[in-house]
């Protein structure tokens, strides 16, 4: 049993209208000092496997490439949870 | 300058059709062994402040309550990055 978290965010150079809308709403709500808001997706994938972190991360990367991220405008980071370790792309 | 990450996920008891669609597509793509996929939002907020982690997390919590999460069906976790620390809700 392993859980992998895939964080999919728009590339920094791509405009994020959804995040911009939140950022623009904040002063009206009395919140100041926010310079940027960016909104992406967090995907939690659970595997029923005894495979190691590297193997699980590799399968998560395959899923992200095929289904979760659009490589033209998005980038993603993969993180295997429990036991904690970090594999970035 | 501080960056806060707000992870907004559907509550575990709420059905996630988007994640279910990804989970159902995986066997057709040749990926097996996935028991669950859940998809939520990752929000990165940048503050131009010298305030401490606790103060920044408090403001992020205010933003999440007002704008980012629907407390009826969603839960969120707040994390202050750089220097690393964890504040959960």
Backbone of each chain as nested JSON, in Angstrom:
{
  "chains": [
    {"id": "A", "residues": [
      {"number": 1, "name": "UNK", "atoms": {"N": [0.852, -1.196, 0.0], "CA": [0.0, 0.0, 0.0], "C": [0.886, 1.243, 0.0]}},
      {"number": 2, "name": "UNK", "atoms": {"N": [0.755, 2.042, -1.031], "CA": [1.571, 3.254, -1.114], "C": [0.71, 4.365, -1.668]}},
      {"number": 3, "name": "UNK", "atoms": {"N": [0.936, 5.549, -1.187], "CA": [0.195, 6.694, -1.702], "C": [1.162, 7.647, -2.383]}},
      {"number": 4, "name": "UNK", "atoms": {"N": [0.787, 8.064, -3.58], "CA": [1.601, 9.004, -4.328], "C": [0.767, 10.264, -4.557]}},
      {"number": 5, "name": "UNK", "atoms": {"N": [1.382, 11.413, -4.367], "CA": [0.71, 12.678, -4.637], "C": [1.341, 13.299, -5.874]}},
      {"number": 6, "name": "UNK", "atoms": {"N": [0.507, 13.632, -6.848], "CA": [0.979, 14.307, -8.051], "C": [0.415, 15.729, -8.029]}},
      {"number": 7, "name": "UNK", "atoms": {"N": [1.292, 16.711, -7.982], "CA": [0.873, 18.108, -8.022], "C": [1.051, 18.624, -9.44]}},
      {"number": 8, "name": "UNK", "atoms": {"N": [-0.056, 18.996, -10.06], "CA": [-0.018, 19.498, -11.43], "C": [-0.289, 20.996, -11.395]}},
      {"number": 9, "name": "UNK", "atoms": {"N": [0.684, 21.774, -11.872], "CA": [0.517, 23.235, -11.883], "C": [0.746, 23.752, -13.295]}},
      {"number": 10, "name": "UNK", "atoms": {"N": [0.095, 24.867, -13.635], "CA": [0.411, 25.544, -14.88], "C": [1.866, 25.983, -14.84]}},
      {"number": 11, "name": "UNK", "atoms": {"N": [2.541, 25.938, -15.988], "CA": [3.912, 26.446, -16.032], "C": [3.924, 27.923, -15.63]}},
      {"number": 12, "name": "UNK", "atoms": {"N": [5.036, 28.379, -15.038], "CA": [5.054, 29.761, -14.529], "C": [4.757, 30.804, -15.608]}},
      {"number": 13, "name": "UNK", "atoms": {"N": [5.115, 30.51, -16.849], "CA": [4.914, 31.515, -17.89], "C": [3.496, 31.51, -18.46]}},
      {"number": 14, "name": "UNK", "atoms": {"N": [2.66, 30.565, -18.016], "CA": [1.287, 30.483, -18.503], "C": [0.365, 31.272, -17.565]}},
      {"number": 15, "name": "UNK", "atoms": {"N": [-0.47, 32.138, -18.135], "CA": [-1.405, 32.901, -17.318], "C": [-2.381, 31.97, -16.616]}},
      {"number": 16, "name": "UNK", "atoms": {"N": [-2.738, 32.311, -15.386], "CA": [-3.661, 31.503, -14.595], "C": [-4.87, 32.374, -14.226]}},
      {"number": 17, "name": "UNK", "atoms": {"N": [-5.89, 32.426, -15.069], "CA": [-7.019, 33.332, -14.81], "C": [-7.789, 32.993, -13.541]}},
      {"number": 18, "name": "UNK", "atoms": {"N": [-7.824, 31.697, -13.203], "CA": [-8.542, 31.289, -11.998], "C": [-7.842, 31.843, -10.743]}},
      {"number": 19, "name": "UNK", "atoms": {"N": [-6.517, 31.677, -10.699], "CA": [-5.757, 32.224, -9.58], "C": [-5.82, 33.742, -9.552]}},
      {"number": 20, "name": "UNK", "atoms": {"N": [-5.791, 34.36, -10.736], "CA": [-5.869, 35.813, -10.828], "C": [-7.195, 36.32, -10.27]}},
      {"number": 21, "name": "UNK", "atoms": {"N": [-8.267, 35.577, -10.539], "CA": [-9.581, 35.965, -10.026], "C": [-9.594, 35.942, -8.501]}},
      {"number": 22, "name": "UNK", "atoms": {"N": [-8.973, 34.926, -7.924], "CA": [-8.893, 34.865, -6.463], "C": [-8.06, 36.033, -5.946]}},
      {"number": 23, "name": "UNK", "atoms": {"N": [-6.899, 36.269, -6.571], "CA": [-6.018, 37.36, -6.123], "C": [-6.743, 38.702, -6.185]}},
      {"number": 24, "name": "UNK", "atoms": {"N": [-7.543, 38.903, -7.245], "CA": [-8.252, 40.171, -7.389], "C": [-9.379, 40.325, -6.367]}},
      {"number": 25, "name": "UNK", "atoms": {"N": [-9.928, 39.214, -5.919], "CA": [-11.036, 39.288, -4.962], "C": [-10.553, 39.592, -3.549]}},
      {"number": 26, "name": "UNK", "atoms": {"N": [-9.285, 39.307, -3.255], "CA": [-8.819, 39.386, -1.87], "C": [-8.911, 40.786, -1.26]}},
      {"number": 27, "name": "UNK", "atoms": {"N": [-8.457, 41.852, -1.959], "CA": [-8.558, 43.171, -1.327], "C": [-9.996, 43.519, -0.947]}},
      {"number": 28, "name": "UNK", "atoms": {"N": [-10.964, 43.12, -1.754], "CA": [-12.373, 43.37, -1.424], "C": [-12.783, 42.656, -0.143]}},
      {"number": 29, "name": "UNK", "atoms": {"N": [-12.106, 41.534, 0.151], "CA": [-12.421, 40.781, 1.368], "C": [-11.563, 41.239, 2.545]}},
      {"number": 30, "name": "UNK", "atoms": {"N": [-10.746, 42.264, 2.321], "CA": [-9.94, 42.793, 3.414], "C": [-8.618, 42.089, 3.617]}},
      {"number": 31, "name": "UNK", "atoms": {"N": [-8.208, 41.268, 2.665], "CA": [-6.921, 40.575, 2.783], "C": [-5.912, 41.271, 1.868]}},
      {"number": 32, "name": "UNK", "atoms": {"N": [-4.847, 41.794, 2.454], "CA": [-3.839, 42.471, 1.646], "C": [-2.511, 41.73, 1.754]}},
      {"number": 33, "name": "UNK", "atoms": {"N": [-1.545, 42.147, 0.915], "CA": [-0.201, 41.574, 1.008], "C": [-0.015, 40.313, 0.195]}},
      {"number": 34, "name": "UNK", "atoms": {"N": [-1.002, 39.932, -0.589], "CA": [-0.854, 38.747, -1.427], "C": [-0.338, 39.188, -2.795]}},
      {"number": 35, "name": "UNK", "atoms": {"N": [0.781, 38.636, -3.209], "CA": [1.352, 39.043, -4.493], "C": [0.943, 38.104, -5.621]}},
      {"number": 36, "name": "UNK", "atoms": {"N": [0.607, 36.873, -5.318], "CA": [0.308, 35.926, -6.385], "C": [-0.507, 34.756, -5.856]}},
      {"number": 37, "name": "UNK", "atoms": {"N": [-1.463, 34.319, -6.653], "CA": [-2.219, 33.101, -6.34], "C": [-2.201, 32.252, -7.598]}},
      {"number": 38, "name": "UNK", "atoms": {"N": [-1.791, 31.008, -7.454], "CA": [-1.838, 30.088, -8.59], "C": [-2.556, 28.813, -8.175]}},
      {"number": 39, "name": "UNK", "atoms": {"N": [-3.436, 28.352, -9.058], "CA": [-4.284, 27.21, -8.714], "C": [-4.008, 26.062, -9.673]}},
      {"number": 40, "name": "UNK", "atoms": {"N": [-3.701, 24.909, -9.092], "CA": [-3.463, 23.711, -9.89], "C": [-4.24, 22.543, -9.322]}},
      {"number": 41, "name": "UNK", "atoms": {"N": [-3.831, 21.353, -9.707], "CA": [-4.532, 20.156, -9.239], "C": [-3.628, 19.321, -8.346]}},
      {"number": 42, "name": "UNK", "atoms": {"N": [-4.223, 18.727, -7.348], "CA": [-3.517, 17.782, -6.493], "C": [-4.2, 16.439, -6.68]}},
      {"number": 43, "name": "UNK", "atoms": {"N": [-3.448, 15.441, -7.099], "CA": [-4.008, 14.124, -7.368], "C": [-3.381, 13.131, -6.401]}},
      {"number": 44, "name": "UNK", "atoms": {"N": [-4.215, 12.409, -5.658], "CA": [-3.736, 11.387, -4.735], "C": [-4.032, 10.02, -5.339]}},
      {"number": 45, "name": "UNK", "atoms": {"N": [-2.999, 9.235, -5.543], "CA": [-3.142, 7.914, -6.149], "C": [-2.715, 6.869, -5.121]}},
      {"number": 46, "name": "UNK", "atoms": {"N": [-3.564, 5.882, -4.89], "CA": [-3.198, 4.806, -3.962], "C": [-2.973, 3.51, -4.717]}},
      {"number": 47, "name": "UNK", "atoms": {"N": [-1.838, 2.885, -4.432], "CA": [-1.462, 1.624, -5.067], "C": [-1.553, 0.503, -4.04]}},
      {"number": 48, "name": "UNK", "atoms": {"N": [-2.021, -0.668, -4.463], "CA": [-1.999, -1.828, -3.556], "C": [-0.804, -2.692, -3.942]}},
      {"number": 49, "name": "UNK", "atoms": {"N": [0.36, -2.205, -3.61], "CA": [1.579, -2.875, -4.038], "C": [2.602, -2.819, -2.93]}},
      {"number": 50, "name": "UNK", "atoms": {"N": [3.497, -3.793, -2.959], "CA": [4.6, -3.766, -2.004], "C": [5.867, -3.243, -2.684]}},
      {"number": 51, "name": "UNK", "atoms": {"N": [5.707, -2.704, -3.89], "CA": [6.875, -2.21, -4.625], "C": [7.492, -1.02, -3.9]}},
      {"number": 52, "name": "UNK", "atoms": {"N": [8.735, -0.769, -4.193], "CA": [9.445, 0.329, -3.547], "C": [8.997, 1.694, -4.039]}},
      {"number": 53, "name": "UNK", "atoms": {"N": [9.463, 2.722, -3.347], "CA": [9.08, 4.086, -3.677], "C": [9.405, 4.439, -5.125]}},
      {"number": 54, "name": "UNK", "atoms": {"N": [10.597, 4.029, -5.572], "CA": [11.021, 4.398, -6.929], "C": [10.087, 3.789, -7.976]}},
      {"number": 55, "name": "UNK", "atoms": {"N": [9.711, 2.503, -7.768], "CA": [8.838, 1.822, -8.725], "C": [7.459, 2.477, -8.746]}},
      {"number": 56, "name": "UNK", "atoms": {"N": [6.952, 2.808, -7.559], "CA": [5.636, 3.435, -7.478], "C": [5.667, 4.822, -8.124]}},
      {"number": 57, "name": "UNK", "atoms": {"N": [6.735, 5.568, -7.872], "CA": [6.851, 6.893, -8.467], "C": [6.908, 6.801, -9.991]}},
      {"number": 58, "name": "UNK", "atoms": {"N": [7.564, 5.755, -10.471], "CA": [7.676, 5.579, -11.924], "C": [6.301, 5.336, -12.541]}},
      {"number": 59, "name": "UNK", "atoms": {"N": [5.48, 4.517, -11.855], "CA": [4.127, 4.266, -12.369], "C": [3.263, 5.515, -12.277]}},
      {"number": 60, "name": "UNK", "atoms": {"N": [3.445, 6.282, -11.204], "CA": [2.692, 7.533, -11.09], "C": [3.089, 8.497, -12.209]}},
      {"number": 61, "name": "UNK", "atoms": {"N": [4.376, 8.476, -12.555], "CA": [4.847, 9.36, -13.63], "C": [4.199, 8.962, -14.953]}},
      {"number": 62, "name": "UNK", "atoms": {"N": [4.069, 7.655, -15.172], "CA": [3.415, 7.158, -16.387], "C": [1.959, 7.639, -16.446]}},
      {"number": 63, "name": "UNK", "atoms": {"N": [1.263, 7.536, -15.297], "CA": [-0.135, 7.994, -15.234], "C": [-0.211, 9.497, -15.499]}},
      {"number": 64, "name": "UNK", "atoms": {"N": [0.695, 10.249, -14.874], "CA": [0.67, 11.702, -15.045], "C": [0.902, 12.081, -16.501]}},
      {"number": 65, "name": "UNK", "atoms": {"N": [1.847, 11.388, -17.134], "CA": [2.139, 11.703, -18.54], "C": [0.936, 11.401, -19.426]}},
      {"number": 66, "name": "UNK", "atoms": {"N": [0.245, 10.284, -19.126], "CA": [-0.848, 9.87, -20.008], "C": [-2.149, 10.593, -19.74]}},
      {"number": 67, "name": "UNK", "atoms": {"N": [-2.418, 10.892, -18.477], "CA": [-3.776, 11.315, -18.115], "C": [-3.867, 12.639, -17.363]}},
      {"number": 68, "name": "UNK", "atoms": {"N": [-2.863, 12.966, -16.562], "CA": [-3.093, 14.017, -15.576], "C": [-2.6, 15.387, -15.996]}},
      {"number": 69, "name": "UNK", "atoms": {"N": [-1.547, 15.433, -16.809], "CA": [-0.944, 16.726, -17.118], "C": [-0.876, 16.941, -18.626]}},
      {"number": 70, "name": "UNK", "atoms": {"N": [-1.09, 18.162, -19.015], "CA": [-0.893, 18.562, -20.407], "C": [0.502, 19.183, -20.511]}},
      {"number": 71, "name": "UNK", "atoms": {"N": [1.468, 18.467, -21.096], "CA": [2.862, 18.936, -21.03], "C": [3.112, 20.251, -21.772]}},
      {"number": 72, "name": "UNK", "atoms": {"N": [2.17, 20.666, -22.592], "CA": [2.353, 21.948, -23.291], "C": [2.246, 23.113, -22.314]}},
      {"number": 73, "name": "UNK", "atoms": {"N": [1.323, 23.021, -21.372], "CA": [1.093, 24.162, -20.476], "C": [1.275, 23.835, -18.996]}},
      {"number": 74, "name": "UNK", "atoms": {"N": [1.456, 22.549, -18.689], "CA": [1.521, 22.191, -17.275], "C": [2.822, 21.456, -16.938]}},
      {"number": 75, "name": "UNK", "atoms": {"N": [3.181, 21.524, -15.663], "CA": [4.291, 20.725, -15.156], "C": [3.796, 20.014, -13.902]}},
      {"number": 76, "name": "UNK", "atoms": {"N": [4.46, 18.917, -13.54], "CA": [3.987, 18.206, -12.354], "C": [5.154, 17.752, -11.499]}},
      {"number": 77, "name": "UNK", "atoms": {"N": [4.85, 17.523, -10.223], "CA": [5.83, 16.992, -9.278], "C": [5.21, 15.786, -8.616]}},
      {"number": 78, "name": "UNK", "atoms": {"N": [6.027, 14.757, -8.406], "CA": [5.543, 13.504, -7.825], "C": [6.215, 13.292, -6.481]}},
      {"number": 79, "name": "UNK", "atoms": {"N": [5.413, 12.859, -5.515], "CA": [5.885, 12.707, -4.142], "C": [5.286, 11.415, -3.6]}},
      {"number": 80, "name": "UNK", "atoms": {"N": [6.111, 10.52, -3.122], "CA": [5.612, 9.297, -2.503], "C": [5.465, 9.552, -1.009]}},
      {"number": 81, "name": "UNK", "atoms": {"N": [4.283, 9.269, -0.464], "CA": [4.062, 9.513, 0.959], "C": [4.155, 8.218, 1.75]}},
      {"number": 82, "name": "UNK", "atoms": {"N": [4.468, 8.326, 3.03], "CA": [4.429, 7.194, 3.984], "C": [5.221, 5.959, 3.553]}},
      {"number": 83, "name": "UNK", "atoms": {"N": [6.46, 5.791, 3.761], "CA": [7.411, 6.675, 4.406], "C": [7.788, 7.858, 3.512]}},
      {"number": 84, "name": "UNK", "atoms": {"N": [8.02, 9.011, 4.128], "CA": [8.222, 10.229, 3.37], "C": [9.496, 10.171, 2.509]}},
      {"number": 85, "name": "UNK", "atoms": {"N": [9.333, 10.55, 1.252], "CA": [10.503, 10.703, 0.383], "C": [10.094, 11.607, -0.765]}},
      {"number": 86, "name": "UNK", "atoms": {"N": [11.03, 12.13, -1.481], "CA": [10.691, 13.107, -2.526], "C": [11.329, 12.685, -3.848]}},
      {"number": 87, "name": "UNK", "atoms": {"N": [10.511, 12.643, -4.897], "CA": [11.009, 12.392, -6.25], "C": [10.426, 13.485, -7.12]}},
      {"number": 88, "name": "UNK", "atoms": {"N": [11.239, 14.368, -7.614], "CA": [10.703, 15.476, -8.405], "C": [10.982, 15.25, -9.878]}},
      {"number": 89, "name": "UNK", "atoms": {"N": [10.252, 15.958, -10.713], "CA": [10.464, 15.86, -12.151], "C": [10.79, 17.234, -12.689]}}
    ]},
    {"id": "B", "residues": [
      {"number": 1, "name": "UNK", "atoms": {"N": [8.667, 37.698, 2.254], "CA": [8.174, 36.822, 1.187], "C": [7.946, 35.423, 1.731]}},
      {"number": 2, "name": "UNK", "atoms": {"N": [6.722, 34.977, 1.648], "CA": [6.406, 33.634, 2.153], "C": [5.44, 32.986, 1.19]}},
      {"number": 3, "name": "UNK", "atoms": {"N": [5.589, 31.711, 1.018], "CA": [4.676, 30.973, 0.156], "C": [3.89, 29.967, 0.986]}},
      {"number": 4, "name": "UNK", "atoms": {"N": [2.597, 29.986, 0.789], "CA": [1.728, 29.051, 1.489], "C": [1.047, 28.17, 0.451]}},
      {"number": 5, "name": "UNK", "atoms": {"N": [0.997, 26.89, 0.719], "CA": [0.284, 25.961, -0.152], "C": [-0.975, 25.5, 0.567]}},
      {"number": 6, "name": "UNK", "atoms": {"N": [-2.11, 25.665, -0.112], "CA": [-3.381, 25.178, 0.436], "C": [-3.836, 24.011, -0.44]}},
      {"number": 7, "name": "UNK", "atoms": {"N": [-3.949, 22.841, 0.168], "CA": [-4.443, 21.664, -0.557], "C": [-5.907, 21.473, -0.217]}},
      {"number": 8, "name": "UNK", "atoms": {"N": [-6.762, 21.588, -1.217], "CA": [-8.204, 21.434, -1.002], "C": [-8.636, 20.111, -1.621]}},
      {"number": 9, "name": "UNK", "atoms": {"N": [-9.166, 19.217, -0.792], "CA": [-9.624, 17.914, -1.287], "C": [-11.074, 17.699, -0.877]}},
      {"number": 10, "name": "UNK", "atoms": {"N": [-11.803, 16.926, -1.679], "CA": [-13.125, 16.492, -1.256], "C": [-12.999, 15.665, 0.017]}},
      {"number": 11, "name": "UNK", "atoms": {"N": [-13.978, 15.769, 0.906], "CA": [-13.97, 14.92, 2.096], "C": [-14.009, 13.456, 1.676]}},
      {"number": 12, "name": "UNK", "atoms": {"N": [-13.405, 12.57, 2.479], "CA": [-13.305, 11.157, 2.06], "C": [-14.662, 10.526, 1.764]}},
      {"number": 13, "name": "UNK", "atoms": {"N": [-15.725, 10.97, 2.449], "CA": [-17.032, 10.343, 2.247], "C": [-17.761, 10.897, 1.025]}},
      {"number": 14, "name": "UNK", "atoms": {"N": [-17.183, 11.901, 0.361], "CA": [-17.828, 12.487, -0.817], "C": [-17.294, 11.79, -2.077]}},
      {"number": 15, "name": "UNK", "atoms": {"N": [-18.194, 11.373, -2.939], "CA": [-17.772, 10.731, -4.186], "C": [-16.983, 11.706, -5.047]}},
      {"number": 16, "name": "UNK", "atoms": {"N": [-15.964, 11.189, -5.733], "CA": [-15.122, 12.021, -6.585], "C": [-15.188, 11.473, -8.018]}},
      {"number": 17, "name": "UNK", "atoms": {"N": [-16.151, 11.912, -8.81], "CA": [-16.335, 11.328, -10.15], "C": [-15.135, 11.563, -11.069]}},
      {"number": 18, "name": "UNK", "atoms": {"N": [-14.455, 12.69, -10.871], "CA": [-13.292, 12.999, -11.717], "C": [-12.157, 11.997, -11.446]}},
      {"number": 19, "name": "UNK", "atoms": {"N": [-11.895, 11.755, -10.167], "CA": [-10.882, 10.769, -9.818], "C": [-11.296, 9.366, -10.246]}},
      {"number": 20, "name": "UNK", "atoms": {"N": [-12.585, 9.067, -10.096], "CA": [-13.095, 7.762, -10.489], "C": [-12.895, 7.548, -11.99]}},
      {"number": 21, "name": "UNK", "atoms": {"N": [-13.102, 8.596, -12.762], "CA": [-12.921, 8.486, -14.213], "C": [-11.473, 8.153, -14.548]}},
      {"number": 22, "name": "UNK", "atoms": {"N": [-10.538, 8.79, -13.853], "CA": [-9.119, 8.477, -14.083], "C": [-8.835, 7.036, -13.671]}},
      {"number": 23, "name": "UNK", "atoms": {"N": [-9.338, 6.628, -12.498], "CA": [-9.095, 5.261, -12.015], "C": [-9.638, 4.23, -13.002]}},
      {"number": 24, "name": "UNK", "atoms": {"N": [-10.825, 4.516, -13.569], "CA": [-11.42, 3.57, -14.517], "C": [-10.652, 3.502, -15.835]}},
      {"number": 25, "name": "UNK", "atoms": {"N": [-9.995, 4.59, -16.194], "CA": [-9.272, 4.624, -17.466], "C": [-7.94, 3.874, -17.387]}},
      {"number": 26, "name": "UNK", "atoms": {"N": [-7.406, 3.709, -16.179], "CA": [-6.047, 3.174, -16.045], "C": [-5.872, 1.751, -16.589]}},
      {"number": 27, "name": "UNK", "atoms": {"N": [-6.788, 0.807, -16.272], "CA": [-6.57, -0.552, -16.811], "C": [-6.506, -0.559, -18.339]}},
      {"number": 28, "name": "UNK", "atoms": {"N": [-7.314, 0.285, -18.987], "CA": [-7.265, 0.375, -20.45], "C": [-5.908, 0.871, -20.937]}},
      {"number": 29, "name": "UNK", "atoms": {"N": [-5.222, 1.633, -20.108], "CA": [-3.896, 2.142, -20.475], "C": [-2.788, 1.193, -20.022]}},
      {"number": 30, "name": "UNK", "atoms": {"N": [-3.174, 0.062, -19.426], "CA": [-2.168, -0.909, -19.033], "C": [-1.581, -0.681, -17.659]}},
      {"number": 31, "name": "UNK", "atoms": {"N": [-2.195, 0.187, -16.873], "CA": [-1.702, 0.434, -15.518], "C": [-2.624, -0.284, -14.53]}},
      {"number": 32, "name": "UNK", "atoms": {"N": [-2.066, -1.213, -13.767], "CA": [-2.884, -1.94, -12.793], "C": [-2.372, -1.666, -11.382]}},
      {"number": 33, "name": "UNK", "atoms": {"N": [-3.145, -2.116, -10.408], "CA": [-2.703, -1.999, -9.021], "C": [-3.079, -0.693, -8.36]}},
      {"number": 34, "name": "UNK", "atoms": {"N": [-3.867, 0.151, -9.044], "CA": [-4.306, 1.407, -8.432], "C": [-5.65, 1.175, -7.753]}},
      {"number": 35, "name": "UNK", "atoms": {"N": [-5.731, 1.47, -6.467], "CA": [-6.986, 1.231, -5.749], "C": [-7.848, 2.478, -5.669]}},
      {"number": 36, "name": "UNK", "atoms": {"N": [-7.252, 3.648, -5.77], "CA": [-8.04, 4.861, -5.604], "C": [-7.318, 6.057, -6.216]}},
      {"number": 37, "name": "UNK", "atoms": {"N": [-8.081, 6.917, -6.872], "CA": [-7.544, 8.193, -7.357], "C": [-8.488, 9.284, -6.878]}},
      {"number": 38, "name": "UNK", "atoms": {"N": [-7.936, 10.295, -6.228], "CA": [-8.777, 11.426, -5.816], "C": [-8.118, 12.71, -6.288]}},
      {"number": 39, "name": "UNK", "atoms": {"N": [-8.944, 13.605, -6.824], "CA": [-8.416, 14.826, -7.433], "C": [-8.956, 16.04, -6.7]}},
      {"number": 40, "name": "UNK", "atoms": {"N": [-8.044, 16.892, -6.277], "CA": [-8.438, 18.116, -5.594], "C": [-7.674, 19.295, -6.168]}},
      {"number": 41, "name": "UNK", "atoms": {"N": [-7.637, 20.378, -5.418], "CA": [-6.957, 21.573, -5.899], "C": [-5.748, 21.883, -5.03]}},
      {"number": 42, "name": "UNK", "atoms": {"N": [-4.696, 22.361, -5.689], "CA": [-3.517, 22.854, -4.979], "C": [-3.426, 24.347, -5.266]}},
      {"number": 43, "name": "UNK", "atoms": {"N": [-3.428, 25.149, -4.226], "CA": [-3.398, 26.599, -4.387], "C": [-2.116, 27.133, -3.769]}},
      {"number": 44, "name": "UNK", "atoms": {"N": [-1.323, 27.84, -4.556], "CA": [-0.09, 28.444, -4.047], "C": [-0.316, 29.941, -3.87]}},
      {"number": 45, "name": "UNK", "atoms": {"N": [-0.151, 30.417, -2.647], "CA": [-0.365, 31.835, -2.349], "C": [0.959, 32.442, -1.921]}},
      {"number": 46, "name": "UNK", "atoms": {"N": [1.352, 33.564, -2.552], "CA": [2.585, 34.233, -2.14], "C": [2.262, 35.542, -1.444]}},
      {"number": 47, "name": "UNK", "atoms": {"N": [2.868, 35.737, -0.291], "CA": [2.675, 36.951, 0.493], "C": [3.963, 37.776, 0.454]}},
      {"number": 48, "name": "UNK", "atoms": {"N": [3.816, 39.098, 0.393], "CA": [5.005, 39.962, 0.495], "C": [5.056, 40.498, 1.917]}},
      {"number": 49, "name": "UNK", "atoms": {"N": [5.42, 39.642, 2.829], "CA": [5.375, 40.015, 4.235], "C": [6.568, 39.421, 4.954]}},
      {"number": 50, "name": "UNK", "atoms": {"N": [6.949, 40.074, 6.033], "CA": [7.999, 39.516, 6.885], "C": [7.388, 38.833, 8.098]}},
      {"number": 51, "name": "UNK", "atoms": {"N": [6.075, 38.657, 8.08], "CA": [5.392, 38.035, 9.22], "C": [5.826, 36.58, 9.374]}},
      {"number": 52, "name": "UNK", "atoms": {"N": [5.65, 36.053, 10.547], "CA": [6.045, 34.677, 10.849], "C": [5.13, 33.665, 10.196]}},
      {"number": 53, "name": "UNK", "atoms": {"N": [5.565, 32.409, 10.246], "CA": [4.806, 31.319, 9.627], "C": [3.379, 31.236, 10.163]}},
      {"number": 54, "name": "UNK", "atoms": {"N": [3.238, 31.387, 11.473], "CA": [1.918, 31.25, 12.081], "C": [0.966, 32.323, 11.559]}},
      {"number": 55, "name": "UNK", "atoms": {"N": [1.483, 33.572, 11.46], "CA": [0.642, 34.674, 11.003], "C": [0.252, 34.467, 9.545]}},
      {"number": 56, "name": "UNK", "atoms": {"N": [1.196, 34.032, 8.736], "CA": [0.914, 33.802, 7.318], "C": [-0.089, 32.662, 7.15]}},
      {"number": 57, "name": "UNK", "atoms": {"N": [0.088, 31.602, 7.946], "CA": [-0.845, 30.478, 7.86], "C": [-2.251, 30.916, 8.257]}},
      {"number": 58, "name": "UNK", "atoms": {"N": [-2.319, 31.799, 9.25], "CA": [-3.627, 32.294, 9.694], "C": [-4.332, 33.061, 8.574]}},
      {"number": 59, "name": "UNK", "atoms": {"N": [-3.547, 33.877, 7.841], "CA": [-4.16, 34.622, 6.733], "C": [-4.552, 33.673, 5.609]}},
      {"number": 60, "name": "UNK", "atoms": {"N": [-3.744, 32.66, 5.361], "CA": [-4.101, 31.681, 4.331], "C": [-5.373, 30.932, 4.726]}},
      {"number": 61, "name": "UNK", "atoms": {"N": [-5.518, 30.652, 6.02], "CA": [-6.72, 29.952, 6.491], "C": [-7.96, 30.828, 6.253]}},
      {"number": 62, "name": "UNK", "atoms": {"N": [-7.791, 32.145, 6.478], "CA": [-8.894, 33.087, 6.237], "C": [-9.294, 33.055, 4.756]}},
      {"number": 63, "name": "UNK", "atoms": {"N": [-8.274, 33.064, 3.876], "CA": [-8.549, 33.025, 2.433], "C": [-9.228, 31.712, 2.053]}},
      {"number": 64, "name": "UNK", "atoms": {"N": [-8.728, 30.622, 2.611], "CA": [-9.309, 29.315, 2.271], "C": [-10.761, 29.243, 2.711]}},
      {"number": 65, "name": "UNK", "atoms": {"N": [-11.036, 29.747, 3.917], "CA": [-12.419, 29.721, 4.42], "C": [-13.336, 30.555, 3.536]}},
      {"number": 66, "name": "UNK", "atoms": {"N": [-12.836, 31.708, 3.091], "CA": [-13.711, 32.623, 2.355], "C": [-13.849, 32.265, 0.886]}},
      {"number": 67, "name": "UNK", "atoms": {"N": [-12.773, 31.761, 0.294], "CA": [-12.753, 31.666, -1.164], "C": [-12.427, 30.301, -1.738]}},
      {"number": 68, "name": "UNK", "atoms": {"N": [-11.624, 29.514, -1.049], "CA": [-11.019, 28.363, -1.734], "C": [-11.739, 27.048, -1.5]}},
      {"number": 69, "name": "UNK", "atoms": {"N": [-12.344, 26.898, -0.329], "CA": [-12.929, 25.595, -0.001], "C": [-14.405, 25.734, 0.338]}},
      {"number": 70, "name": "UNK", "atoms": {"N": [-15.165, 24.747, -0.046], "CA": [-16.57, 24.638, 0.341], "C": [-16.637, 23.69, 1.532]}},
      {"number": 71, "name": "UNK", "atoms": {"N": [-16.857, 24.226, 2.738], "CA": [-16.731, 23.382, 3.93], "C": [-17.758, 22.266, 4.01]}},
      {"number": 72, "name": "UNK", "atoms": {"N": [-18.796, 22.337, 3.201], "CA": [-19.796, 21.266, 3.224], "C": [-19.215, 19.975, 2.641]}},
      {"number": 73, "name": "UNK", "atoms": {"N": [-18.433, 20.11, 1.585], "CA": [-17.952, 18.899, 0.91], "C": [-16.425, 18.806, 0.851]}},
      {"number": 74, "name": "UNK", "atoms": {"N": [-15.728, 19.874, 1.233], "CA": [-14.265, 19.869, 1.078], "C": [-13.56, 20.097, 2.408]}},
      {"number": 75, "name": "UNK", "atoms": {"N": [-12.313, 19.624, 2.474], "CA": [-11.447, 19.927, 3.606], "C": [-10.13, 20.447, 3.027]}},
      {"number": 76, "name": "UNK", "atoms": {"N": [-9.391, 21.182, 3.846], "CA": [-8.131, 21.7, 3.31], "C": [-7.018, 21.577, 4.341]}},
      {"number": 77, "name": "UNK", "atoms": {"N": [-5.797, 21.582, 3.823], "CA": [-4.621, 21.574, 4.685], "C": [-3.732, 22.723, 4.24]}},
      {"number": 78, "name": "UNK", "atoms": {"N": [-3.121, 23.386, 5.21], "CA": [-2.284, 24.551, 4.92], "C": [-0.852, 24.254, 5.315]}},
      {"number": 79, "name": "UNK", "atoms": {"N": [0.063, 24.67, 4.461], "CA": [1.477, 24.354, 4.641], "C": [2.273, 25.599, 4.261]}},
      {"number": 80, "name": "UNK", "atoms": {"N": [3.104, 26.066, 5.165], "CA": [3.963, 27.203, 4.852], "C": [5.28, 26.661, 4.323]}},
      {"number": 81, "name": "UNK", "atoms": {"N": [5.7, 27.131, 3.168], "CA": [6.954, 26.633, 2.601], "C": [8.077, 27.63, 2.843]}},
      {"number": 82, "name": "UNK", "atoms": {"N": [9.288, 27.122, 2.855], "CA": [10.514, 27.95, 2.886], "C": [10.567, 28.956, 4.027]}},
      {"number": 83, "name": "UNK", "atoms": {"N": [10.986, 28.708, 5.209], "CA": [11.476, 27.448, 5.752], "C": [10.341, 26.464, 6.0]}},
      {"number": 84, "name": "UNK", "atoms": {"N": [10.621, 25.189, 5.803], "CA": [9.583, 24.188, 5.872], "C": [8.961, 24.088, 7.27]}},
      {"number": 85, "name": "UNK", "atoms": {"N": [7.659, 24.069, 7.294], "CA": [6.936, 23.798, 8.545], "C": [5.541, 23.344, 8.182]}},
      {"number": 86, "name": "UNK", "atoms": {"N": [4.853, 22.765, 9.116], "CA": [3.534, 22.202, 8.799], "C": [2.499, 22.732, 9.785]}},
      {"number": 87, "name": "UNK", "atoms": {"N": [1.397, 23.253, 9.239], "CA": [0.262, 23.655, 10.052], "C": [-0.961, 23.023, 9.414]}},
      {"number": 88, "name": "UNK", "atoms": {"N": [-1.55, 22.085, 10.093], "CA": [-2.701, 21.407, 9.486], "C": [-4.003, 21.891, 10.107]}},
      {"number": 89, "name": "UNK", "atoms": {"N": [-5.091, 21.657, 9.402], "CA": [-6.406, 22.026, 9.928], "C": [-7.266, 20.782, 9.995]}}
    ]}
  ]
}
